Amino acid sequence: MGTCKGKDSQKLARRNRLVSEIYNFLTESPGVNAAAISGYLTAEVKMRNSGLTSRKIGFFIPRYCKEKIRFEEQNGGRMYFPIKEEDQNKEGLENIIKK
């Protein structure tokens, strides 16, 4: 087999899509938990083959979305994800996806 010469463009595209879908959902209903986000992504957005669980979403948001989405631990270890600031424009989303 030859060596791969790509620059992880598919991985970045998947990450950017996931970040934008999470951000769009949280602007509509801020303060939900990871189970609601994973339920939305699998049922409404049809991202079923991605293997998204609430645990993976809980690890993904603090790592890749911490500029605009804050995370709070409440009620016995459950994490809730409200938007940091209430200006919900596309400029905020572009700052998250900049990588």
DRENROSE-176460 format. One record per atom (N, C-alpha, C): residue in three letters; chain; residue number from 1; x, y, z. Coordinates in nm, 3 decimals. Last residue first. Example, Ala and Ser with C-alpha at 12.3 -4.5 7.8 and 13.67 -1.06 7.14 Angstrom:
<atoms>
[Ser, A, 2, [1.285, -0.225, 0.708]]
[Ser, A, 2, [1.367, -0.106, 0.714]]
[Ser, A, 2, [1.290, 0.003, 0.787]]
[Ala, A, 1, [1.319, -0.569, 0.780]]
[Ala, A, 1, [1.230, -0.450, 0.780]]
[Ala, A, 1, [1.320, -0.330, 0.780]]
</atoms>
This chain:
<atoms>
[Lys, A, 99, [-1.026, 2.614, 1.273]]
[Lys, A, 99, [-0.915, 2.518, 1.260]]
[Lys, A, 99, [-0.922, 2.438, 1.135]]
[Lys, A, 98, [-1.260, 2.769, 1.282]]
[Lys, A, 98, [-1.140, 2.824, 1.219]]
[Lys, A, 98, [-1.026, 2.726, 1.201]]
[Ile, A, 97, [-1.500, 2.720, 1.401]]
[Ile, A, 97, [-1.459, 2.630, 1.294]]
[Ile, A, 97, [-1.324, 2.669, 1.235]]
[Ile, A, 96, [-1.537, 2.930, 1.581]]
[Ile, A, 96, [-1.521, 2.793, 1.632]]
[Ile, A, 96, [-1.458, 2.705, 1.526]]
[Asn, A, 95, [-1.572, 3.150, 1.419]]
[Asn, A, 95, [-1.457, 3.148, 1.509]]
[Asn, A, 95, [-1.432, 3.010, 1.566]]
[Glu, A, 94, [-1.812, 3.091, 1.296]]
[Glu, A, 94, [-1.690, 3.089, 1.214]]
[Glu, A, 94, [-1.565, 3.088, 1.302]]
[Leu, A, 93, [-1.990, 3.132, 1.505]]
[Leu, A, 93, [-1.969, 2.997, 1.454]]
[Leu, A, 93, [-1.843, 2.988, 1.371]]
[Gly, A, 92, [-1.977, 3.408, 1.529]]
[Gly, A, 92, [-1.936, 3.324, 1.641]]
[Gly, A, 92, [-1.910, 3.182, 1.596]]
[Glu, A, 91, [-2.087, 3.486, 1.287]]
[Glu, A, 91, [-1.948, 3.519, 1.314]]
[Glu, A, 91, [-1.894, 3.435, 1.430]]
[Lys, A, 90, [-2.354, 3.424, 1.297]]
[Lys, A, 90, [-2.267, 3.333, 1.223]]
[Lys, A, 90, [-2.119, 3.364, 1.246]]
[Asn, A, 89, [-2.476, 3.488, 1.630]]
[Asn, A, 89, [-2.462, 3.518, 1.489]]
[Asn, A, 89, [-2.364, 3.421, 1.425]]
[Gln, A, 88, [-2.585, 3.530, 1.896]]
[Gln, A, 88, [-2.590, 3.404, 1.823]]
[Gln, A, 88, [-2.585, 3.431, 1.673]]
[Asp, A, 87, [-2.494, 3.647, 2.184]]
[Asp, A, 87, [-2.494, 3.692, 2.046]]
[Asp, A, 87, [-2.477, 3.569, 1.959]]
[Glu, A, 86, [-2.481, 3.550, 2.443]]
[Glu, A, 86, [-2.609, 3.540, 2.374]]
[Glu, A, 86, [-2.609, 3.601, 2.235]]
[Glu, A, 85, [-2.214, 3.334, 2.528]]
[Glu, A, 85, [-2.270, 3.468, 2.513]]
[Glu, A, 85, [-2.391, 3.458, 2.423]]
[Lys, A, 84, [-2.205, 3.052, 2.568]]
[Lys, A, 84, [-2.133, 3.147, 2.653]]
[Lys, A, 84, [-2.193, 3.286, 2.645]]
[Ile, A, 83, [-2.483, 2.832, 2.585]]
[Ile, A, 83, [-2.398, 2.916, 2.501]]
[Ile, A, 83, [-2.332, 3.021, 2.591]]
[Pro, A, 82, [-2.475, 2.543, 2.804]]
[Pro, A, 82, [-2.533, 2.668, 2.753]]
[Pro, A, 82, [-2.433, 2.743, 2.665]]
[Phe, A, 81, [-2.485, 2.229, 2.871]]
[Phe, A, 81, [-2.407, 2.308, 2.776]]
[Phe, A, 81, [-2.484, 2.432, 2.731]]
[Tyr, A, 80, [-2.424, 2.020, 3.152]]
[Tyr, A, 80, [-2.516, 2.098, 3.071]]
[Tyr, A, 80, [-2.436, 2.197, 2.990]]
[Met, A, 79, [-2.352, 1.699, 3.279]]
[Met, A, 79, [-2.302, 1.825, 3.225]]
[Met, A, 79, [-2.410, 1.889, 3.138]]
[Arg, A, 78, [-2.385, 1.526, 3.583]]
[Arg, A, 78, [-2.435, 1.554, 3.448]]
[Arg, A, 78, [-2.388, 1.691, 3.404]]
[Gly, A, 77, [-2.305, 1.493, 3.848]]
[Gly, A, 77, [-2.210, 1.467, 3.743]]
[Gly, A, 77, [-2.260, 1.489, 3.602]]
[Gly, A, 76, [-2.537, 1.558, 4.009]]
[Gly, A, 76, [-2.470, 1.428, 4.014]]
[Gly, A, 76, [-2.381, 1.397, 3.897]]
[Asn, A, 75, [-2.623, 1.830, 3.909]]
[Asn, A, 75, [-2.705, 1.711, 3.934]]
[Asn, A, 75, [-2.629, 1.580, 3.922]]
[Gln, A, 74, [-2.376, 1.970, 3.688]]
[Gln, A, 74, [-2.486, 1.980, 3.783]]
[Gln, A, 74, [-2.548, 1.843, 3.803]]
[Glu, A, 73, [-2.128, 2.148, 3.537]]
[Glu, A, 73, [-2.158, 2.019, 3.595]]
[Glu, A, 73, [-2.263, 2.039, 3.704]]
[Glu, A, 72, [-2.127, 2.315, 3.230]]
[Glu, A, 72, [-2.151, 2.322, 3.373]]
[Glu, A, 72, [-2.183, 2.182, 3.423]]
[Phe, A, 71, [-1.953, 2.469, 2.969]]
[Phe, A, 71, [-2.008, 2.345, 3.023]]
[Phe, A, 71, [-2.015, 2.357, 3.174]]
[Arg, A, 70, [-2.004, 2.690, 2.690]]
[Arg, A, 70, [-1.948, 2.657, 2.820]]
[Arg, A, 70, [-2.015, 2.531, 2.873]]
[Ile, A, 69, [-1.912, 2.762, 2.370]]
[Ile, A, 69, [-2.005, 2.682, 2.449]]
[Ile, A, 69, [-1.939, 2.651, 2.582]]
[Lys, A, 68, [-1.710, 2.906, 2.245]]
[Lys, A, 68, [-1.845, 2.960, 2.245]]
[Lys, A, 68, [-1.943, 2.884, 2.334]]
[Glu, A, 67, [-1.468, 2.772, 2.293]]
[Glu, A, 67, [-1.468, 2.916, 2.273]]
[Glu, A, 67, [-1.607, 2.976, 2.288]]
[Lys, A, 66, [-1.496, 2.496, 2.309]]
[Lys, A, 66, [-1.489, 2.570, 2.435]]
[Lys, A, 66, [-1.486, 2.722, 2.417]]
[Cys, A, 65, [-1.520, 2.291, 2.127]]
[Cys, A, 65, [-1.618, 2.400, 2.122]]
[Cys, A, 65, [-1.607, 2.494, 2.241]]
[Tyr, A, 64, [-1.337, 2.083, 2.163]]
[Tyr, A, 64, [-1.340, 2.154, 2.035]]
[Tyr, A, 64, [-1.432, 2.275, 2.031]]
[Arg, A, 63, [-1.348, 1.996, 2.438]]
[Arg, A, 63, [-1.224, 1.994, 2.361]]
[Arg, A, 63, [-1.229, 2.086, 2.239]]
[Pro, A, 62, [-1.607, 2.012, 2.538]]
[Pro, A, 62, [-1.499, 2.085, 2.606]]
[Pro, A, 62, [-1.368, 2.091, 2.526]]
[Ile, A, 61, [-1.733, 1.849, 2.328]]
[Ile, A, 61, [-1.763, 1.991, 2.346]]
[Ile, A, 61, [-1.653, 2.063, 2.425]]
[Phe, A, 60, [-1.638, 1.581, 2.350]]
[Phe, A, 60, [-1.614, 1.661, 2.230]]
[Phe, A, 60, [-1.629, 1.810, 2.256]]
[Phe, A, 59, [-1.728, 1.463, 2.583]]
[Phe, A, 59, [-1.584, 1.483, 2.567]]
[Phe, A, 59, [-1.553, 1.579, 2.452]]
[Gly, A, 58, [-2.003, 1.462, 2.537]]
[Gly, A, 58, [-1.951, 1.524, 2.658]]
[Gly, A, 58, [-1.801, 1.547, 2.654]]
[Ile, A, 57, [-2.013, 1.307, 2.309]]
[Ile, A, 57, [-2.049, 1.448, 2.299]]
[Ile, A, 57, [-1.995, 1.524, 2.420]]
[Lys, A, 56, [-1.945, 1.061, 2.424]]
[Lys, A, 56, [-1.857, 1.120, 2.324]]
[Lys, A, 56, [-1.885, 1.269, 2.305]]
[Arg, A, 55, [-2.170, 1.027, 2.594]]
[Arg, A, 55, [-2.035, 1.034, 2.651]]
[Arg, A, 55, [-1.937, 1.098, 2.553]]
[Ser, A, 54, [-2.378, 1.008, 2.419]]
[Ser, A, 54, [-2.373, 1.125, 2.506]]
[Ser, A, 54, [-2.236, 1.139, 2.571]]
[Thr, A, 53, [-2.242, 0.907, 2.100]]
[Thr, A, 53, [-2.311, 0.880, 2.226]]
[Thr, A, 53, [-2.302, 1.006, 2.312]]
[Leu, A, 52, [-2.223, 0.840, 1.764]]
[Leu, A, 52, [-2.222, 0.944, 1.865]]
[Leu, A, 52, [-2.303, 0.900, 1.987]]
[Gly, A, 51, [-2.169, 0.696, 1.531]]
[Gly, A, 51, [-2.145, 0.635, 1.661]]
[Gly, A, 51, [-2.142, 0.735, 1.774]]
[Ser, A, 50, [-2.227, 0.772, 1.276]]
[Ser, A, 50, [-2.109, 0.833, 1.339]]
[Ser, A, 50, [-2.077, 0.771, 1.474]]
[Asn, A, 49, [-2.459, 0.689, 1.164]]
[Asn, A, 49, [-2.342, 0.605, 1.145]]
[Asn, A, 49, [-2.216, 0.660, 1.210]]
[Arg, A, 48, [-2.647, 0.893, 1.213]]
[Arg, A, 48, [-2.655, 0.767, 1.285]]
[Arg, A, 48, [-2.527, 0.684, 1.275]]
[Met, A, 47, [-2.729, 1.161, 1.173]]
[Met, A, 47, [-2.588, 1.125, 1.184]]
[Met, A, 47, [-2.577, 0.992, 1.260]]
[Lys, A, 46, [-2.977, 1.291, 1.133]]
[Lys, A, 46, [-2.949, 1.161, 1.069]]
[Lys, A, 46, [-2.800, 1.129, 1.065]]
[Val, A, 45, [-3.081, 1.499, 1.260]]
[Val, A, 45, [-2.981, 1.531, 1.159]]
[Val, A, 45, [-2.939, 1.406, 1.083]]
[Glu, A, 44, [-3.266, 1.369, 1.434]]
[Glu, A, 44, [-3.307, 1.479, 1.347]]
[Glu, A, 44, [-3.210, 1.503, 1.232]]
[Ala, A, 43, [-3.128, 1.147, 1.558]]
[Ala, A, 43, [-3.265, 1.138, 1.509]]
[Ala, A, 43, [-3.299, 1.245, 1.406]]
[Thr, A, 42, [-2.862, 1.215, 1.618]]
[Thr, A, 42, [-2.891, 1.086, 1.557]]
[Thr, A, 42, [-3.030, 1.082, 1.496]]
[Leu, A, 41, [-2.879, 1.478, 1.720]]
[Leu, A, 41, [-2.789, 1.449, 1.608]]
[Leu, A, 41, [-2.823, 1.316, 1.541]]
[Tyr, A, 40, [-3.062, 1.449, 1.933]]
[Tyr, A, 40, [-3.091, 1.537, 1.820]]
[Tyr, A, 40, [-3.007, 1.501, 1.698]]
[Gly, A, 39, [-2.917, 1.276, 2.099]]
[Gly, A, 39, [-3.047, 1.236, 2.045]]
[Gly, A, 39, [-3.087, 1.320, 1.926]]
[Ser, A, 38, [-2.700, 1.437, 2.162]]
[Ser, A, 38, [-2.676, 1.316, 2.083]]
[Ser, A, 38, [-2.807, 1.263, 2.026]]
[Ile, A, 37, [-2.838, 1.637, 2.307]]
[Ile, A, 37, [-2.761, 1.672, 2.187]]
[Ile, A, 37, [-2.739, 1.549, 2.101]]
[Ala, A, 36, [-2.945, 1.494, 2.519]]
[Ala, A, 36, [-3.036, 1.563, 2.427]]
[Ala, A, 36, [-2.964, 1.599, 2.297]]
[Ala, A, 35, [-2.708, 1.410, 2.641]]
[Ala, A, 35, [-2.801, 1.310, 2.589]]
[Ala, A, 35, [-2.900, 1.372, 2.490]]
[Ala, A, 34, [-2.590, 1.645, 2.730]]
[Ala, A, 34, [-2.528, 1.573, 2.619]]
[Ala, A, 34, [-2.620, 1.468, 2.560]]
[Asn, A, 33, [-2.851, 1.890, 2.801]]
[Asn, A, 33, [-2.740, 1.802, 2.835]]
[Asn, A, 33, [-2.693, 1.725, 2.713]]
[Val, A, 32, [-2.912, 2.243, 2.741]]
[Val, A, 32, [-2.949, 2.102, 2.739]]
[Val, A, 32, [-2.827, 2.017, 2.774]]
[Gly, A, 31, [-2.871, 2.517, 2.718]]
[Gly, A, 31, [-2.880, 2.458, 2.850]]
[Gly, A, 31, [-2.922, 2.313, 2.852]]
[Pro, A, 30, [-3.070, 2.638, 2.444]]
[Pro, A, 30, [-2.950, 2.639, 2.528]]
[Pro, A, 30, [-2.975, 2.572, 2.663]]
[Ser, A, 29, [-3.194, 2.575, 2.164]]
[Ser, A, 29, [-3.234, 2.530, 2.297]]
[Ser, A, 29, [-3.111, 2.524, 2.388]]
[Glu, A, 28, [-3.078, 2.713, 1.948]]
[Glu, A, 28, [-3.223, 2.698, 1.956]]
[Glu, A, 28, [-3.270, 2.659, 2.096]]
[Thr, A, 27, [-2.811, 2.697, 2.003]]
[Thr, A, 27, [-2.868, 2.831, 1.991]]
[Thr, A, 27, [-3.020, 2.824, 1.996]]
[Leu, A, 26, [-2.773, 2.422, 2.001]]
[Leu, A, 26, [-2.766, 2.492, 2.128]]
[Leu, A, 26, [-2.814, 2.636, 2.120]]
[Phe, A, 25, [-2.795, 2.364, 1.728]]
[Phe, A, 25, [-2.892, 2.309, 1.822]]
[Phe, A, 25, [-2.891, 2.384, 1.954]]
[Asn, A, 24, [-2.572, 2.502, 1.628]]
[Asn, A, 24, [-2.706, 2.539, 1.583]]
[Asn, A, 24, [-2.812, 2.487, 1.678]]
[Tyr, A, 23, [-2.366, 2.362, 1.759]]
[Tyr, A, 23, [-2.385, 2.505, 1.786]]
[Tyr, A, 23, [-2.525, 2.549, 1.744]]
[Ile, A, 22, [-2.394, 2.109, 1.645]]
[Ile, A, 22, [-2.409, 2.126, 1.790]]
[Ile, A, 22, [-2.438, 2.271, 1.823]]
[Glu, A, 21, [-2.343, 2.171, 1.375]]
[Glu, A, 21, [-2.473, 2.115, 1.413]]
[Glu, A, 21, [-2.497, 2.130, 1.563]]
[Ser, A, 20, [-2.077, 2.266, 1.390]]
[Ser, A, 20, [-2.183, 2.356, 1.345]]
[Ser, A, 20, [-2.321, 2.302, 1.382]]
[Val, A, 19, [-1.943, 2.037, 1.484]]
[Val, A, 19, [-1.941, 2.161, 1.562]]
[Val, A, 19, [-2.055, 2.252, 1.520]]
[Leu, A, 18, [-1.992, 1.861, 1.270]]
[Leu, A, 18, [-2.042, 1.829, 1.403]]
[Leu, A, 18, [-2.046, 1.953, 1.492]]
[Arg, A, 17, [-1.858, 1.994, 1.064]]
[Arg, A, 17, [-2.002, 1.971, 1.054]]
[Arg, A, 17, [-2.062, 1.942, 1.191]]
[Asn, A, 16, [-1.596, 1.987, 1.163]]
[Asn, A, 16, [-1.663, 2.116, 1.141]]
[Asn, A, 16, [-1.813, 2.100, 1.129]]
[Arg, A, 15, [-1.550, 1.710, 1.164]]
[Arg, A, 15, [-1.546, 1.786, 1.289]]
[Arg, A, 15, [-1.618, 1.919, 1.274]]
[Arg, A, 14, [-1.567, 1.653, 0.889]]
[Arg, A, 14, [-1.660, 1.590, 0.984]]
[Arg, A, 14, [-1.665, 1.668, 1.114]]
[Ala, A, 13, [-1.354, 1.810, 0.796]]
[Ala, A, 13, [-1.489, 1.836, 0.748]]
[Ala, A, 13, [-1.593, 1.774, 0.842]]
[Leu, A, 12, [-1.137, 1.689, 0.923]]
[Leu, A, 12, [-1.171, 1.827, 0.955]]
[Leu, A, 12, [-1.312, 1.861, 0.911]]
[Lys, A, 11, [-1.147, 1.440, 0.796]]
[Lys, A, 11, [-1.159, 1.448, 0.941]]
[Lys, A, 11, [-1.199, 1.589, 0.984]]
[Gln, A, 10, [-1.100, 1.513, 0.533]]
[Gln, A, 10, [-1.227, 1.451, 0.567]]
[Gln, A, 10, [-1.252, 1.458, 0.718]]
[Ser, A, 9, [-0.839, 1.617, 0.549]]
[Ser, A, 9, [-0.949, 1.706, 0.511]]
[Ser, A, 9, [-1.085, 1.645, 0.545]]
[Asp, A, 8, [-0.581, 1.528, 0.613]]
[Asp, A, 8, [-0.692, 1.510, 0.708]]
[Asp, A, 8, [-0.812, 1.598, 0.674]]
[Lys, A, 7, [-0.436, 1.563, 0.379]]
[Lys, A, 7, [-0.408, 1.648, 0.494]]
[Lys, A, 7, [-0.524, 1.645, 0.592]]
[Gly, A, 6, [-0.300, 1.281, 0.196]]
[Gly, A, 6, [-0.402, 1.379, 0.232]]
[Gly, A, 6, [-0.364, 1.457, 0.357]]
[Lys, A, 5, [-0.138, 1.078, 0.124]]
[Lys, A, 5, [-0.084, 1.213, 0.105]]
[Lys, A, 5, [-0.186, 1.321, 0.139]]
[Cys, A, 4, [-0.042, 0.766, 0.246]]
[Cys, A, 4, [-0.149, 0.864, 0.229]]
[Cys, A, 4, [-0.090, 1.003, 0.220]]
[Thr, A, 3, [0.162, 0.538, 0.064]]
[Thr, A, 3, [0.141, 0.627, 0.177]]
[Thr, A, 3, [0.030, 0.726, 0.145]]
[Gly, A, 2, [0.041, 0.225, -0.068]]
[Gly, A, 2, [0.113, 0.351, -0.073]]
[Gly, A, 2, [0.085, 0.436, 0.050]]
[Met, A, 1, [0.083, -0.118, 0.000]]
[Met, A, 1, [0.000, 0.000, 0.000]]
[Met, A, 1, [0.087, 0.125, 0.000]]
</atoms>
